[in-house]
């Protein structure tokens, strides 16, 4: 679709961005998630400094990303193991069928 210019507000600061039009909804949702998490940290931990809140938010999302990557890697390994097992079963079956 092409690039568009948008403005995103994160932690009371406006960031002008040039993004692909197809990504606009995703970027806006991400900014909302960040702002919601910042608000939650501010309420639950009585932290006022925006830098500290942003750091806590980054740590939260980085941890979540690493957990998701680990889970996906484990699922890929499990799937590969199952495919290998199925391949062995089929190989044995066709050897016996000859």
N, C-alpha and C positions, 0 to 999 in steps of 0.2 A: 504493500500500500504506500510506502514511503515514510520519510521521517516527518515528525511533527514536533513542535515545541510546546512543552507544558511546564507548569510550575507546581512543585511539590513542597508541602510544608511538613517539616520534621522537627520536632522539639522547638517549635516557635521560630524556626528559620525557614526561609523560602529558598528553594533550590530550583533554578531553571534547568530543564533537561531537554535534550533533543533525543527522541526515541522513535523507534519504529511504531507506526500507528497501531499495529497488531498487539503491541505490548502495553498500550496505555492502561487498560483495565488492570492488568497484572501489577504494573508499577504503582498505580493508585491504591490497590488493595494492600500491597506491601507497605506503603507509607502509612496506611491506616493501621495495619498490624503493629508497626513500630510505635506509632503514637499511642495506641491502646496499651501496649506493653509498658511504655514509659509512664503512662498515667497509673497503671497498676503498681509499678515499682515505687512511684512517688507516694501513693496512698499507703502501701504496705510497709515501706521501709523509712518513711519520713526523710527521704533524700530530696534535697532541693536543687543541688547543682546539676545542671543539664548535662555536663560532661560525664559525671558519675552515672547518671541515668542512661545516657547513651552507651557507656561502657558496659553497664549491666545488661542492657538490651542486646548489644553485640555478642556478649558472652552467652546469653540465653539462646540466640538464634544460631550461633556457631556450634554450640553443643548439640542443639537439635539437628543441625545439618550433619554433623559427624555421626550421631546415632542413626540417622536415616541411611547414610552411606554404609555404615557397618551392617545394618539390617539388610539392605539391598545386596551387599556383597555375600552375606550368609545365605540369602535366598538364592543367589546365582550359583553358589557352591552346592547347595542342596539340589538345585535343578540339574546341574551338571552331573552330580553323583547319580541321580535318578536316570538321566539319559544314558550314562555309561552302563548302568545296571541293565536297562532295557536293551541296549545294544548287545550286551553280552548274552542275554537271554535269547534274543533273536538270532544271533550268530550261532549259538549252540543248537537252537531249533532247526535252522536250515542245514547245519552240518549233519544232524541226525536224519533229516528228511531225504538226504541224497541216497 
